[in-house]
Amino acid sequence: MDARSQTAVPHRPPAAARAPARGTALVPAVSRALTLLERLAGAREPMGLARLAHDLGLPKSSVHGLCSTLVSFGYLRRRADGTFLIGPRVMGLAQAFVSGTDVAQEFNALWADGALEPEETVVLSVLSGGDALYIGVRNSARPLGLAFSVGMRLPAYLSGSGKAMLSLLPADDVRRLYPDGLGTRLTKKGPKDVDALLKELAATRRRGYSVDDEAVREGVCSFGAPVFDASGHAVAGIAVCINKALLGTGKGGRYRRLALDVAGALSSRLGADGARTGAARRSVA
């Protein structure tokens, strides 16, 4: 079982549905279809017509038509019990997004040219609403009990790479990402509410790296760091993921350094300036 299937995400309208651009002419059928896809993606579990109709505020007949159309194109799949899940065609969109993302290309190039050769799992993600969306994965041969893959989503406040990115947002922006609180739990660890998250993000910002201490998977921890572009903006986060039993007496010092080294190397490839990225960290303190 991977982390996505361990719990369901409480319903809240997708960001695109909550805040359409002003003056934009929206096509209702397309808007409803995309909102339905985002609802299923956020739920991380199968959903039936009745629940979808309730959550989306649409007639059951309309939702049936949307689901049937999306199933026919492969963007949804229907289970034997009549519930729906995200379909395989969505991965093509994720891969197309990744292929056009400079930071993902440079992440893959890090390993191709032999500049870094870590033994542990290293992941790259970007913020997608309140989630960390994984756009690059270098899995270790050492089993974690957790399979990372491109296109995977996890709550950013639980993951190492996600918290590295959240730490550079103003507190008000973080609160807006989670208007209903931190409802998703994958283990018994992790921040319990937004105030606790903000305290953790402040500590992350001061030390320059984030920590996931078994919040995504029991027995697994990670250290994360933000990735900056040439303008000094944080465009992604990386995390080094390991079995907690490997931390040793140094409390993971070598893995913290590795996370910072990978983030620094990737930021350099994107043209980031060290002094500017340091100022970016301090500006939200």
C-alpha positions as CSV (number, residue, x, y, z in Angstrom):
1,M,0.0,0.0,0.0
2,D,1.4,3.4,-0.8
3,A,0.8,6.6,1.2
4,R,-1.9,7.9,-1.0
5,S,-4.3,5.0,-0.2
6,Q,-4.0,5.1,3.6
7,T,-6.4,8.0,4.1
8,A,-8.9,10.1,2.3
9,V,-8.6,13.9,2.0
10,P,-11.6,15.9,3.3
11,H,-13.5,17.6,0.6
12,R,-12.8,21.2,-0.3
13,P,-13.4,22.8,-3.7
14,P,-10.3,22.7,-5.9
15,A,-8.3,25.9,-6.2
16,A,-9.3,26.3,-9.8
17,A,-12.9,26.1,-8.9
18,R,-12.6,28.4,-5.9
19,A,-10.8,31.3,-7.7
20,P,-11.2,31.5,-11.5
21,A,-9.4,34.4,-13.1
22,R,-11.5,37.6,-13.3
23,G,-12.9,38.3,-16.7
24,T,-12.2,34.8,-17.9
25,A,-15.0,33.2,-20.0
26,L,-15.3,29.6,-18.6
27,V,-16.9,26.7,-20.5
28,P,-19.3,25.1,-18.0
29,A,-18.9,21.6,-19.1
30,V,-15.1,21.8,-19.1
31,S,-15.1,23.4,-15.7
32,R,-17.3,20.7,-14.3
33,A,-15.2,17.9,-15.8
34,L,-12.0,19.4,-14.4
35,T,-13.5,20.0,-11.0
36,L,-14.7,16.3,-10.9
37,L,-11.1,15.1,-11.8
38,E,-9.6,17.3,-9.1
39,R,-12.1,16.0,-6.6
40,L,-11.2,12.4,-7.3
41,A,-7.5,13.2,-7.3
42,G,-7.8,14.9,-3.9
43,A,-9.9,12.1,-2.4
44,R,-7.3,9.5,-3.1
45,E,-10.0,6.8,-2.9
46,P,-12.8,5.5,-5.1
47,M,-15.9,7.6,-5.2
48,G,-19.5,6.8,-6.4
49,L,-21.9,8.9,-8.3
50,A,-24.0,9.9,-5.3
51,R,-21.0,11.2,-3.4
52,L,-19.5,13.0,-6.3
53,A,-22.9,14.6,-7.1
54,H,-23.2,15.8,-3.5
55,D,-19.6,17.1,-3.3
56,L,-19.8,18.9,-6.6
57,G,-23.4,20.2,-6.1
58,L,-24.5,18.8,-9.4
59,P,-27.4,16.5,-10.5
60,K,-26.5,12.8,-10.4
61,S,-27.5,12.6,-14.1
62,S,-24.9,15.3,-15.0
63,V,-22.2,13.6,-13.0
64,H,-23.0,10.3,-14.7
65,G,-22.5,11.9,-18.1
66,L,-19.3,13.5,-17.1
67,C,-17.9,10.3,-15.7
68,S,-19.0,8.2,-18.7
69,T,-17.2,10.7,-21.0
70,L,-14.0,10.7,-19.0
71,V,-14.0,6.9,-18.7
72,S,-14.3,6.7,-22.5
73,F,-11.2,8.9,-22.9
74,G,-9.3,7.0,-20.2
75,Y,-9.1,9.9,-17.7
76,L,-11.3,7.9,-15.3
77,R,-11.7,4.2,-14.7
78,R,-14.9,2.5,-13.4
79,R,-14.6,-0.3,-10.8
80,A,-16.8,-3.3,-10.6
81,D,-18.8,-1.8,-7.7
82,G,-19.6,1.3,-9.9
83,T,-17.2,3.7,-8.1
84,F,-14.6,5.8,-10.0
85,L,-10.9,6.3,-9.8
86,I,-8.4,8.5,-11.8
87,G,-7.5,6.7,-15.1
88,P,-4.2,6.0,-16.7
89,R,-4.6,8.7,-19.4
90,V,-3.9,11.3,-16.7
91,M,-0.3,10.1,-16.4
92,G,0.3,11.3,-20.0
93,L,-0.6,14.8,-18.9
94,A,1.7,14.6,-15.9
95,Q,4.6,13.3,-18.1
96,A,4.0,16.1,-20.6
97,F,4.1,18.7,-17.8
98,V,7.3,17.2,-16.4
99,S,9.0,17.0,-19.8
100,G,8.4,20.7,-20.3
101,T,9.6,21.7,-16.8
102,D,13.2,22.9,-16.7
103,V,13.7,21.9,-13.0
104,A,12.7,18.3,-13.7
105,Q,15.1,18.1,-16.7
106,E,17.9,19.5,-14.6
107,F,17.1,17.1,-11.8
108,N,17.4,14.2,-14.1
109,A,20.6,15.6,-15.5
110,L,22.2,15.7,-12.1
111,W,22.4,11.9,-12.1
112,A,23.1,11.6,-15.8
113,D,26.4,13.5,-15.7
114,G,27.6,11.8,-12.4
115,A,27.8,15.1,-10.5
116,L,26.0,13.4,-7.6
117,E,25.6,9.7,-6.9
118,P,23.5,9.3,-3.6
119,E,22.6,5.9,-2.4
120,E,19.3,7.0,-1.0
121,T,15.9,7.9,-2.6
122,V,15.8,11.5,-3.7
123,V,12.6,13.2,-4.9
124,L,11.7,16.5,-6.5
125,S,8.3,18.1,-6.1
126,V,6.5,21.4,-6.8
127,L,3.5,22.9,-4.9
128,S,0.1,22.2,-6.4
129,G,-2.3,23.9,-4.2
130,G,-1.7,22.4,-0.7
131,D,-0.1,19.3,-2.1
132,A,3.5,18.4,-3.1
133,L,3.3,17.1,-6.7
134,Y,6.2,14.8,-7.5
135,I,7.9,15.6,-10.8
136,G,11.2,13.8,-10.3
137,V,12.1,10.6,-8.5
138,R,15.4,8.8,-8.1
139,N,14.6,5.6,-6.2
140,S,17.2,3.9,-4.1
141,A,17.8,0.1,-4.3
142,R,17.2,0.1,-0.5
143,P,13.5,-0.7,0.2
144,L,11.6,2.0,1.9
145,G,8.1,0.4,2.0
146,L,7.0,3.5,0.1
147,A,7.0,3.7,-3.7
148,F,7.5,7.3,-5.0
149,S,6.5,7.9,-8.6
150,V,6.2,10.9,-11.0
151,G,2.7,12.3,-10.7
152,M,2.2,11.2,-7.1
153,R,0.7,13.8,-4.7
154,L,1.0,14.1,-1.0
155,P,-0.1,16.8,1.5
156,A,2.8,19.3,1.4
157,Y,2.6,19.8,5.2
158,L,3.6,16.1,5.7
159,S,6.4,15.7,3.2
160,G,10.0,16.8,3.4
161,S,10.0,18.5,0.0
162,G,6.6,20.0,0.6
163,K,7.6,21.6,3.9
164,A,10.8,23.0,2.4
165,M,8.6,24.9,-0.1
166,L,5.9,26.0,2.4
167,S,8.6,27.4,4.7
168,L,9.2,30.2,2.2
169,L,5.6,31.3,2.0
170,P,4.2,34.1,4.2
171,A,2.0,32.7,7.0
172,D,-1.2,34.2,5.5
173,D,-0.5,32.3,2.3
174,V,0.0,29.0,4.2
175,R,-3.3,29.6,6.0
176,R,-5.1,30.2,2.7
177,L,-3.8,26.8,1.4
178,Y,-5.5,25.0,4.3
179,P,-8.8,26.9,5.1
180,D,-10.3,23.7,6.6
181,G,-7.2,22.8,8.7
182,L,-4.8,19.8,8.2
183,G,-7.4,17.0,7.9
184,T,-5.2,14.4,6.2
185,R,-3.2,12.1,8.4
186,L,-1.0,9.3,7.0
187,T,0.5,8.3,10.3
188,K,0.2,9.6,13.9
189,K,3.1,12.0,13.3
190,G,3.1,15.4,11.7
191,P,1.6,18.8,12.6
192,K,-1.8,18.7,14.0
193,D,-3.0,22.1,13.0
194,V,-2.0,25.2,11.0
195,D,-0.5,26.9,14.0
196,A,1.8,23.9,14.7
197,L,2.7,23.8,11.0
198,L,3.7,27.5,11.0
199,K,6.0,26.9,14.0
200,E,7.6,24.0,12.2
201,L,8.0,26.1,9.0
202,A,9.7,28.8,11.0
203,A,12.2,26.3,12.4
204,T,12.7,24.9,8.9
205,R,13.4,28.4,7.5
206,R,16.0,29.2,10.3
207,R,18.0,26.0,9.8
208,G,17.6,25.8,6.0
209,Y,16.2,22.3,5.7
210,S,12.9,20.5,6.6
211,V,12.3,17.2,8.4
212,D,9.6,14.6,7.8
213,D,9.8,12.4,10.9
214,E,7.5,9.4,9.9
215,A,4.6,11.7,8.9
216,V,4.3,10.1,5.5
217,R,5.2,6.5,6.4
218,E,6.1,4.8,9.7
219,G,9.8,4.0,9.8
220,V,10.6,6.5,7.0
221,C,12.0,10.0,7.4
222,S,13.3,12.6,5.0
223,F,15.2,15.8,4.9
224,G,14.2,18.5,2.4
225,A,15.5,21.8,1.0
226,P,14.1,24.4,-1.4
227,V,15.3,24.8,-5.0
228,F,15.7,28.3,-6.4
229,D,15.8,29.7,-9.9
230,A,17.8,32.6,-11.4
231,S,15.3,35.2,-10.0
232,G,15.8,33.8,-6.5
233,H,12.3,32.3,-6.3
234,A,11.7,28.9,-4.8
235,V,10.4,26.8,-7.7
236,A,10.6,23.3,-6.2
237,G,11.7,21.2,-3.2
238,I,13.9,18.1,-3.0
239,A,14.0,15.5,-0.2
240,V,16.3,12.7,0.7
241,C,14.2,9.8,2.0
242,I,15.6,7.1,4.2
243,N,14.7,4.3,6.7
244,K,14.8,5.9,10.1
245,A,16.9,3.0,11.4
246,L,19.8,4.4,9.3
247,L,20.0,7.8,11.0
248,G,22.6,6.6,13.5
249,T,24.2,8.6,16.3
250,G,24.6,11.6,14.0
251,K,20.9,12.0,13.8
252,G,21.0,12.0,10.0
253,G,23.7,14.7,9.5
254,R,25.0,13.2,6.3
255,Y,21.5,13.0,4.8
256,R,20.8,16.6,5.8
257,R,24.0,17.6,4.0
258,L,23.0,15.5,1.0
259,A,19.6,17.3,0.8
260,L,21.3,20.7,0.9
261,D,23.9,19.6,-1.6
262,V,21.3,18.3,-4.1
263,A,19.2,21.4,-3.7
264,G,22.2,23.7,-4.1
265,A,23.5,21.8,-7.2
266,L,20.0,21.9,-8.8
267,S,19.6,25.6,-7.9
268,S,23.0,26.4,-9.5
269,R,21.9,24.6,-12.7
270,L,18.9,26.9,-12.8
271,G,21.1,30.0,-12.4
272,A,20.4,30.8,-8.8
273,D,22.7,33.0,-6.8
274,G,23.6,31.9,-3.3
275,A,23.3,35.4,-1.7
276,R,19.9,36.0,-3.4
277,T,18.5,32.7,-2.2
278,G,19.6,33.4,1.3
279,A,17.9,36.7,1.2
280,A,14.7,35.0,0.0
281,R,14.8,32.7,3.1
282,R,15.2,35.6,5.4
283,S,12.5,37.8,3.7
284,V,9.7,35.7,5.1
285,A,11.1,35.2,8.5
